[in-house]
Amino acid sequence: MERKQISLMRATPPHLSALSEALQKTWAAFADSDENLARQFRQHRYNGNEEDRAAGVEWIGNRVRPVPALDRMMVTNGTMNSILLLTSSLVGPGNVLLTEELTFPQVYTLAKIASVEVQGVRIDQQGLVPEDFEQKCKQYAPKAVYVNCTVHSPTAYVMPTERRRAIADIARKYGVQIVEDEAQALYLDALPDSFATIAPDITWYLMGLSKYLSLGIRLAFVVAPSERALANILERLRPISTWHPAPLMASVITHWIRTGVAETLLQLARIEVRKRQAIVSEVLSDIDGFQGSSGIHFWLPAPAGVDSEQFSRAIGEAGILVRPSKLYAGDREPRLQGIRPGVGDPVDLAETRYAVEVIRGIYQQLRHQDEDSPQRIASKIV
């Protein structure tokens, strides 16, 4: 019998029939409107228009307080595009960008494109360790630090407010800009203050929509520390059109935010994700180091003596595809060995349960295998 294969590789919102319905209604509304859509294909949407930026302020909500003025808002063609723009502009060739010791794999690629060196900062269950962050600031004189600390990828921690304040104080002391990426914050109810609220003078705040609505939505909002800081970057980027939001995409998303469709889709995704994460916690919560979340992925450490690639390979051989922490460590060997499965791709709750139970089974097999190894037996005798 052929083994069922399920991919948990992607951190994606679950597929909702409401998304298809929203698209159909939007196309119909656009077709019936007096707006000449053909005009949108005849021009760039440089930094989005004022309506797009206002929609961005509405979507971000109270994550940035006080509410940012529109002249601090930039609309781009997605989060990865935004990270590349900020890395090249704030850091620059030959300089250092700090990140968590495990971070989005794409950050390493984008840094190479920008000729920027990436150095990792040690993390614990609350995020960046302040002492190591300060040591790295002294050692490397970084221009910026990139943080993905509200449902961190891959370990799923949420940095508390007090830790954020400590990191912000150190960043300000050493003249380090903070690039804050809140890809999953809106899945949570109880949230710490954002860096953009704690330290608005040194923080560039990013929020894309692909992790909330659908991976194919390439649009992100960026809040700059000030109008002048944003103007300096926009002046540098003005001749380049690759970062502009696509006009039709921007029109759809702005329409959805203004009419409440985006919020409805988000709330439906939150409901489904929480059902799936409840199953994950039911099956895995007794495993030491497991970190569930209200977001679209979770973290499971590898059994003792097993590295992340061995763990993910064994799970893959059982038909479940997951990402090992090695992918998040760049060229380094990760100190934290584990996997980051996503919960959005299974077709339903039953498939979610099946996949997670397979993961648990493989974990137990590898754990007992390690316990029975000659080396472990010998160590117990000694």
C-alpha positions as CSV (number, residue, x, y, z in Angstrom):
1,M,0.0,0.0,0.0
2,E,1.4,3.4,-1.0
3,R,2.2,5.6,2.0
4,K,0.2,8.8,2.2
5,Q,2.3,11.9,1.8
6,I,1.5,15.2,3.5
7,S,3.6,18.3,3.3
8,L,4.0,20.5,6.4
9,M,6.9,22.3,4.8
10,R,5.1,25.6,4.3
11,A,4.0,28.1,6.9
12,T,0.8,29.1,5.2
13,P,-2.8,29.9,6.3
14,P,-5.3,27.1,5.7
15,H,-7.2,27.1,2.4
16,L,-10.6,28.6,3.0
17,S,-13.5,28.4,0.5
18,A,-14.3,32.0,1.7
19,L,-11.2,33.1,-0.1
20,S,-12.5,31.9,-3.5
21,E,-15.8,33.4,-2.8
22,A,-14.2,36.8,-1.9
23,L,-12.2,36.8,-5.1
24,Q,-15.3,36.0,-7.2
25,K,-17.3,38.8,-5.6
26,T,-14.4,41.3,-5.9
27,W,-13.9,40.6,-9.7
28,A,-17.6,41.1,-10.1
29,A,-17.6,44.3,-8.1
30,F,-14.7,45.7,-10.1
31,A,-16.3,44.7,-13.4
32,D,-19.5,46.6,-12.4
33,S,-17.7,49.7,-11.1
34,D,-17.1,52.9,-12.9
35,E,-13.4,52.7,-12.3
36,N,-11.3,52.1,-15.4
37,L,-9.2,49.1,-14.4
38,A,-7.3,49.3,-17.7
39,R,-5.7,52.5,-16.4
40,Q,-4.1,50.6,-13.6
41,F,-2.1,48.6,-16.1
42,R,-0.7,51.7,-17.7
43,Q,1.2,53.1,-14.7
44,H,3.3,52.1,-11.7
45,R,1.8,52.2,-8.2
46,Y,4.9,53.9,-6.6
47,N,4.8,53.2,-2.9
48,G,1.0,52.5,-3.2
49,N,-1.4,55.4,-3.3
50,E,-2.8,57.3,-0.3
51,E,-5.7,54.9,-0.1
52,D,-3.3,51.9,0.0
53,R,-1.3,53.5,2.8
54,A,-4.4,54.3,4.8
55,A,-5.5,50.6,4.4
56,G,-2.1,49.6,5.7
57,V,-2.5,51.7,8.8
58,E,-6.0,50.1,9.3
59,W,-4.6,46.6,8.8
60,I,-1.7,47.0,11.2
61,G,-4.2,48.3,13.8
62,N,-2.8,48.8,17.3
63,R,0.4,47.0,16.7
64,V,2.1,50.4,16.2
65,R,1.1,53.0,18.7
66,P,0.5,55.9,18.4
67,V,-1.1,55.4,15.0
68,P,1.6,56.2,12.4
69,A,1.1,59.0,9.9
70,L,0.7,58.1,6.3
71,D,4.0,59.7,5.4
72,R,5.7,57.0,7.5
73,M,4.0,54.2,5.6
74,M,5.6,52.3,2.6
75,V,3.7,49.8,0.5
76,T,5.8,47.1,-1.2
77,N,5.6,44.0,-3.3
78,G,5.8,41.6,-0.3
79,T,7.8,41.1,2.9
80,M,10.9,39.5,1.3
81,N,11.1,42.5,-1.1
82,S,10.9,44.8,1.9
83,I,13.7,42.9,3.8
84,L,16.0,43.2,0.7
85,L,15.3,46.9,0.4
86,L,16.0,47.6,4.1
87,T,19.0,45.3,4.2
88,S,20.6,47.1,1.3
89,S,19.6,50.6,2.5
90,L,20.1,50.4,6.3
91,V,23.1,48.0,6.4
92,G,24.9,48.2,3.1
93,P,27.7,46.1,1.4
94,G,30.4,44.8,3.7
95,N,28.5,45.6,6.9
96,V,26.8,43.3,9.4
97,L,23.1,42.4,10.0
98,L,22.3,40.6,13.2
99,T,19.5,38.1,13.4
100,E,18.2,35.4,15.8
101,E,20.5,32.4,15.6
102,L,17.8,30.7,13.7
103,T,15.9,32.9,11.2
104,F,14.0,32.8,7.9
105,P,16.2,31.0,5.3
106,Q,15.4,33.7,2.8
107,V,17.1,36.3,5.0
108,Y,20.5,34.7,4.3
109,T,19.9,34.7,0.6
110,L,18.8,38.3,0.6
111,A,21.8,39.3,2.6
112,K,24.1,37.7,0.1
113,I,22.4,39.6,-2.7
114,A,23.0,42.8,-0.8
115,S,26.6,41.8,0.1
116,V,25.7,41.9,3.8
117,E,27.2,39.7,6.4
118,V,24.8,37.9,8.8
119,Q,25.7,37.1,12.4
120,G,23.4,35.1,14.7
121,V,22.5,36.1,18.2
122,R,21.8,33.4,20.8
123,I,18.1,32.9,21.7
124,D,16.3,31.3,24.6
125,Q,12.6,30.7,25.2
126,Q,12.0,34.5,25.3
127,G,14.0,35.4,22.2
128,L,17.3,37.3,21.8
129,V,19.5,36.9,24.9
130,P,20.4,40.5,25.9
131,E,23.9,39.7,27.0
132,D,24.8,38.0,23.7
133,F,23.1,40.7,21.7
134,E,25.2,43.3,23.4
135,Q,28.4,41.2,22.9
136,K,27.6,40.9,19.2
137,C,27.0,44.7,19.0
138,K,30.5,45.3,20.5
139,Q,32.1,42.6,18.4
140,Y,30.6,43.3,14.9
141,A,29.3,47.0,15.1
142,P,26.1,45.9,13.2
143,K,24.0,48.5,11.4
144,A,20.7,46.6,12.1
145,V,19.1,43.6,13.7
146,Y,16.3,41.7,12.0
147,V,13.8,40.2,14.5
148,N,10.9,37.8,13.8
149,C,9.9,37.4,17.4
150,T,6.1,37.2,17.5
151,V,5.7,33.5,16.8
152,H,9.3,33.1,15.9
153,S,10.2,31.0,12.9
154,P,11.1,28.3,13.6
155,T,10.9,28.0,17.4
156,A,7.4,29.7,17.8
157,Y,8.4,31.7,20.9
158,V,6.8,35.2,21.5
159,M,9.3,37.7,23.0
160,P,7.7,39.4,26.0
161,T,7.5,43.2,26.4
162,E,10.2,43.4,29.0
163,R,12.7,41.5,26.9
164,R,11.9,43.8,24.0
165,R,12.6,46.8,26.1
166,A,16.0,45.4,27.1
167,I,16.9,44.7,23.5
168,A,15.7,48.1,22.3
169,D,17.8,49.8,25.0
170,I,20.9,47.9,23.8
171,A,20.1,48.7,20.1
172,R,19.8,52.4,20.8
173,K,23.0,52.4,22.9
174,Y,25.0,51.0,19.9
175,G,23.2,52.8,17.1
176,V,21.5,49.7,15.7
177,Q,18.3,49.9,13.7
178,I,15.6,47.3,14.4
179,V,13.8,45.6,11.5
180,E,10.7,44.0,13.0
181,D,8.8,41.5,11.0
182,E,5.4,40.5,12.4
183,A,4.4,37.9,10.0
184,Q,2.0,36.1,12.4
185,A,1.1,38.6,15.2
186,L,-2.5,38.9,14.2
187,Y,-3.2,35.3,15.0
188,L,-2.6,36.0,18.7
189,D,-5.0,37.6,21.2
190,A,-2.6,38.6,24.0
191,L,0.3,40.4,22.4
192,P,3.4,42.1,23.8
193,D,4.1,45.7,22.7
194,S,5.9,45.8,19.3
195,F,9.4,47.2,19.0
196,A,7.8,49.9,16.8
197,T,5.7,51.0,19.9
198,I,8.6,50.6,22.4
199,A,11.3,52.2,20.2
200,P,9.7,54.0,17.2
201,D,12.8,56.1,16.6
202,I,14.9,53.1,15.6
203,T,12.4,50.6,14.4
204,W,11.3,49.6,10.8
205,Y,8.1,47.6,11.2
206,L,7.0,45.1,8.6
207,M,3.7,43.3,8.1
208,G,2.9,41.2,5.0
209,L,-0.4,39.6,4.2
210,S,0.7,36.3,2.8
211,K,0.8,34.5,6.2
212,Y,-2.7,35.8,7.0
213,L,-4.7,35.6,3.8
214,S,-2.9,33.5,1.2
215,L,0.8,32.9,0.2
216,G,0.2,34.2,-3.3
217,I,-0.6,37.7,-1.9
218,R,2.6,39.6,-2.5
219,L,2.0,42.9,-0.6
220,A,3.4,44.3,2.6
221,F,3.3,47.4,4.7
222,V,6.4,49.0,6.2
223,V,6.3,51.7,8.9
224,A,9.4,53.8,9.0
225,P,10.8,55.5,12.2
226,S,10.1,58.9,10.6
227,E,9.0,60.7,7.5
228,R,12.6,61.8,6.8
229,A,13.9,58.2,7.2
230,L,11.4,56.9,4.7
231,A,12.0,59.8,2.3
232,N,15.7,59.0,2.3
233,I,15.1,55.4,1.3
234,L,12.4,56.3,-1.3
235,E,14.7,58.8,-2.9
236,R,17.3,56.1,-3.3
237,L,14.8,53.5,-4.7
238,R,12.8,55.9,-6.9
239,P,14.2,54.8,-10.3
240,I,13.5,51.1,-9.5
241,S,10.1,49.6,-10.0
242,T,10.5,46.0,-8.9
243,W,9.5,46.8,-5.3
244,H,6.3,48.6,-6.2
245,P,3.0,46.8,-5.3
246,A,1.3,45.4,-8.4
247,P,-1.6,47.8,-9.1
248,L,-4.3,45.1,-9.3
249,M,-3.1,43.3,-6.2
250,A,-3.0,46.6,-4.3
251,S,-6.5,47.4,-5.5
252,V,-7.9,44.1,-4.3
253,I,-6.2,44.2,-0.9
254,T,-7.1,47.8,-0.3
255,H,-10.7,47.0,-1.2
256,W,-10.8,44.0,1.1
257,I,-9.4,46.0,4.1
258,R,-11.8,48.9,3.5
259,T,-14.9,46.6,3.2
260,G,-14.0,44.2,6.1
261,V,-13.4,41.2,3.8
262,A,-9.7,40.9,4.9
263,E,-10.7,41.0,8.5
264,T,-13.3,38.3,7.9
265,L,-10.8,36.1,6.2
266,L,-8.3,36.6,9.0
267,Q,-10.9,35.6,11.6
268,L,-11.9,32.5,9.7
269,A,-8.2,31.5,9.4
270,R,-7.7,32.1,13.1
271,I,-10.6,29.8,14.0
272,E,-9.3,27.0,11.7
273,V,-5.7,27.4,12.8
274,R,-6.6,27.1,16.5
275,K,-8.5,23.9,15.8
276,R,-5.4,22.5,14.2
277,Q,-3.1,23.7,16.9
278,A,-5.3,22.2,19.5
279,I,-4.8,18.8,17.9
280,V,-1.1,19.4,17.7
281,S,-0.9,20.2,21.4
282,E,-3.1,17.3,22.3
283,V,-0.7,14.9,20.6
284,L,2.7,16.5,21.3
285,S,2.5,18.7,24.4
286,D,4.0,16.1,26.7
287,I,7.3,16.1,24.7
288,D,10.0,18.1,26.4
289,G,10.7,21.4,24.6
290,F,7.6,21.3,22.4
291,Q,6.4,24.8,21.6
292,G,2.8,25.2,20.3
293,S,1.4,28.5,19.2
294,S,-1.7,30.3,17.9
295,G,0.1,30.8,14.7
296,I,0.6,28.7,11.6
297,H,3.5,26.5,12.7
298,F,4.9,24.8,15.8
299,W,8.3,23.7,17.1
300,L,9.4,20.2,18.1
301,P,13.0,19.6,19.3
302,A,14.7,16.5,17.9
303,P,15.3,13.6,20.3
304,A,18.6,13.6,22.1
305,G,21.4,12.5,19.9
306,V,19.5,13.1,16.7
307,D,20.1,16.2,14.5
308,S,17.4,18.1,12.7
309,E,18.2,16.7,9.3
310,Q,18.1,13.1,10.6
311,F,14.8,13.8,12.4
312,S,13.1,15.4,9.3
313,R,14.5,12.7,7.0
314,A,13.0,10.0,9.2
315,I,9.6,11.8,9.3
316,G,9.8,12.3,5.6
317,E,10.4,8.5,5.0
318,A,7.1,8.0,6.9
319,G,5.3,10.3,4.4
320,I,5.3,13.6,6.3
321,L,7.5,16.4,4.9
322,V,8.8,18.9,7.5
323,R,11.6,21.6,7.6
324,P,14.7,20.9,9.8
325,S,16.2,23.7,11.9
326,K,19.4,23.4,9.8
327,L,17.6,25.4,7.1
328,Y,17.2,28.3,9.5
329,A,20.9,28.4,10.5
330,G,22.5,29.6,7.3
331,D,26.0,28.2,6.9
332,R,26.3,27.3,10.6
333,E,25.4,24.1,12.3
334,P,22.3,24.9,14.5
335,R,22.7,24.8,18.2
336,L,19.0,24.1,18.5
337,Q,18.0,20.8,16.7
338,G,14.4,20.4,15.8
339,I,11.7,20.7,13.2
340,R,9.2,23.5,12.2
341,P,6.0,21.9,10.8
342,G,3.3,24.2,9.4
343,V,-0.4,23.5,10.0
344,G,-2.0,25.2,7.0
345,D,-1.5,22.7,4.2
346,P,-3.4,19.6,5.5
347,V,-6.8,19.5,3.8
348,D,-8.7,19.1,7.1
349,L,-8.5,18.3,10.8
350,A,-8.3,14.6,10.2
351,E,-5.3,14.9,8.0
352,T,-3.7,17.3,10.5
353,R,-4.1,14.6,13.3
354,Y,-2.8,11.9,11.1
355,A,0.4,13.9,10.2
356,V,1.0,14.9,13.8
357,E,0.6,11.4,15.1
358,V,3.1,10.1,12.6
359,I,5.5,12.8,13.8
360,R,5.0,11.6,17.4
361,G,5.5,8.0,16.4
362,I,8.8,8.8,14.7
363,Y,10.0,10.9,17.6
364,Q,9.3,8.0,20.0
365,Q,11.1,5.5,17.8
366,L,14.2,7.7,17.6
367,R,14.1,8.5,21.3
368,H,14.0,4.8,22.3
369,Q,16.6,4.0,19.7
370,D,19.0,6.5,21.2
371,E,18.2,5.2,24.7
372,D,19.1,1.6,23.7
373,S,22.3,2.6,21.9
374,P,25.6,1.0,23.2
375,Q,26.9,4.5,24.1
376,R,23.9,5.3,26.3
377,I,23.9,1.9,27.9
378,A,27.6,2.2,28.7
379,S,27.1,5.7,30.2
380,K,24.4,4.4,32.5
381,I,26.7,1.5,33.7
382,V,29.6,3.9,34.4
